[in-house]
């Protein structure tokens, strides 16, 4: 409690420092000193206030209370932090006509509940909540005047400010005693006020869509106060509305320069950069727009600007990729790749085919050639990736199915290769490449292999999620067991096309061996 009383004393002294003619400041200072048991200082505070405000009822009442307490021992059962908001204290507050309204405030009651549950929170919460301090003051006999209580129970609403569309806010200036200003300072202040008045007029013109007149008023304001970047920013906003994007961007950068020279807030400089970014975006110069967004984030990070930056970067990437598309140049690169491939210059062939893919990313034949070249440099994963994209682009591209089977044989995925060749033959039953590939992989399934080769094939197969799912199928496991224990049942199960396909896949993968 002493800590909070000290805080209240500091607050009262701060109030009096700002305004020595504030009667409530003396009441609060006296009450805080009273709570700290500094009776003589409390009496002095009240008397100092009464010298200026001899008829103030709050000061008189506070003085009488502290003088009475000074002359006799404090009553037993005083309120300490350990007993704050006990049932007895709550009952007393409910009976007190001044404190009763506070108990109807859900915010106050929620804080009281927190203090009841955890008394250690009391010092912090009392210091931050004047209503709680008023309750405590009332319970120890140091009441504020009636007006203080009324303001706390029903705080006066601040005057409503008319909200203007960004970035046309009108800054409110604090009142200042101009009698202490030098003639030069007074003239400067009056000039700045005149500039702000011009800006306000410009805002009204802007809202009424009188754009040229608004710009003229902002320019008048800028001439009066060339150190304020706001006037330039507002001109930029009008220019943006008029679709004069280059002029808008130039004006934004001019505003930033003025802001830097005169130490304008980082947030204001960031806003100017962001508006410049939007102007460049409208002009289609995404590189410059991204640069402006990055500059804005360096001035003052903003989530909305970051989202705009990411959007622009994605737009820029797509725009550059689209601008690079050229079927004719893609064909030229493909032919150069073919020449390198025939000359067994495989790295050079890969480079040309990749260039062709960038020029024509939806050309399945180019990706098929790239896959062949990647196989030659032993990049089987890259080759498989490219051939799968080719088949996504053209699922009926038989040559790609044959290439996919060849790649899977090289990767020792014979079960997948067999499936790829079969899909190619479904599309073209006479395709020589698929026929030959299927014959070779079928012969490999039944061929004698060393134990090391068998283990290598099985390891490749076990890494395949499809093979893992087949092996986890209890029906498949039962059929495999029946091949040893009940061949007749196993043969009956093989009559089912789905089961036959699964068993053949296991045989092709090397997981299951024939006798």
TAMO-V393006 format. One record per backbone hydrogen bond with DSSP energy under -1.0 kcal/mol. CO is the residue of the C=O (numbers start at 1). NH is the residue of the N-H. If there is no record, write none. Layout:
BEGIN
((CO NH) (CO NH))
END
This chain:
BEGIN
((1 5) (2 6) (3 7) (4 8) (5 9) (6 10) (7 11) (8 12) (9 13) (10 14) (11 15) (12 16) (13 17) (14 18) (15 19) (19 22) (23 27) (24 28) (25 29) (26 30) (27 31) (28 32) (29 33) (30 34) (31 35) (32 36) (33 38) (34 37) (37 39) (38 42) (39 43) (40 44) (41 45) (42 46) (43 47) (44 48) (45 49) (46 50) (47 51) (49 53) (53 56) (56 60) (57 61) (58 62) (59 63) (60 64) (61 65) (62 66) (63 67) (64 68) (65 69) (66 70) (67 71) (80 83) (83 86) (86 90) (87 91) (88 92) (89 93) (90 94) (91 95) (92 96) (96 100) (100 103) (101 104) (102 105) (105 109) (106 110) (107 111) (108 112) (109 113) (110 114) (111 115) (112 116) (113 117) (114 118) (118 121) (119 122) (121 125) (122 126) (123 127) (124 128) (125 129) (129 133) (130 134) (131 135) (132 136) (133 137) (134 138) (135 139) (136 140) (137 142) (145 149) (146 150) (147 151) (148 152) (149 153) (150 154) (165 168) (176 178) (177 180) (178 181) (182 186) (183 187) (184 188) (185 189) (186 190) (187 191) (188 192) (189 193) (190 194) (191 195) (192 196) (193 197) (194 198) (195 199) (196 200) (197 201) (198 202) (199 203) (200 204) (201 205) (202 206) (203 207) (204 208) (205 210) (206 209) (209 211) (210 214) (211 215) (212 216) (213 217) (214 218) (215 219) (216 220) (217 221) (218 222) (219 223) (220 224) (221 225) (225 228) (229 233) (230 234) (231 235) (232 236) (233 237) (234 238) (235 239) (236 240) (237 241) (238 242) (239 244) (240 243) (243 245) (244 248) (245 249) (246 250) (247 251) (248 252) (249 253) (250 254) (251 255) (252 256) (253 257) (254 258) (255 259) (256 260) (257 261) (258 262) (259 264) (265 269) (266 270) (267 271) (268 272) (269 273) (270 274) (271 275) (272 276) (273 277) (274 278) (275 279) (276 280) (277 281) (278 282) (279 283) (280 285) (281 284) (284 286) (285 289) (286 290) (287 291) (288 292) (289 293) (290 294) (291 295) (292 296) (293 297) (294 298) (295 299) (296 300) (302 306) (303 307) (304 308) (305 309) (306 310) (307 311) (308 312) (309 313) (310 314) (311 315) (312 316) (313 317) (314 318) (315 319) (316 320) (317 321) (318 322) (319 323) (320 324) (326 330) (327 331) (328 332) (329 333) (330 334) (331 335) (332 336) (333 337) (334 338) (335 339) (336 340) (337 341) (338 342) (339 343) (340 345) (341 344) (344 346) (345 349) (346 350) (347 351) (348 352) (349 353) (350 354) (351 355) (352 356) (353 357) (354 358) (355 359) (356 360) (359 326) (360 363) (363 367) (364 368) (365 369) (366 370) (367 371) (368 372) (369 373) (370 374) (371 375) (372 376) (374 379) (375 378) (378 380) (379 383) (380 384) (381 385) (382 386) (383 387) (384 388) (385 389) (386 390) (387 391) (388 392) (389 393) (390 394) (394 397) (396 398) (397 401) (398 402) (399 403) (400 404) (401 405) (402 406) (403 407) (404 408) (405 409) (406 410) (407 411) (408 413) (409 412) (413 417) (414 418) (415 419) (416 420) (417 421) (418 422) (419 423) (420 424) (421 425) (422 426) (423 427) (424 428) (428 431) (431 435) (432 436) (433 437) (434 438) (435 439) (436 440) (437 441) (438 442) (439 443) (440 444) (441 445) (442 446) (450 454) (451 455) (452 456) (453 457) (454 458) (455 459) (456 460) (457 461) (458 462) (461 464) (464 468) (465 469) (466 470) (467 471) (468 472) (470 473) (473 477) (474 478) (475 479) (476 480) (477 481) (478 482) (479 483) (481 484) (481 485) (482 486) (486 490) (487 491) (488 492) (489 493) (490 494) (492 495) (493 496) (496 500) (497 501) (498 502) (499 503) (500 504) (501 505) (502 506) (503 507) (504 508) (505 509) (506 511) (506 512))
END
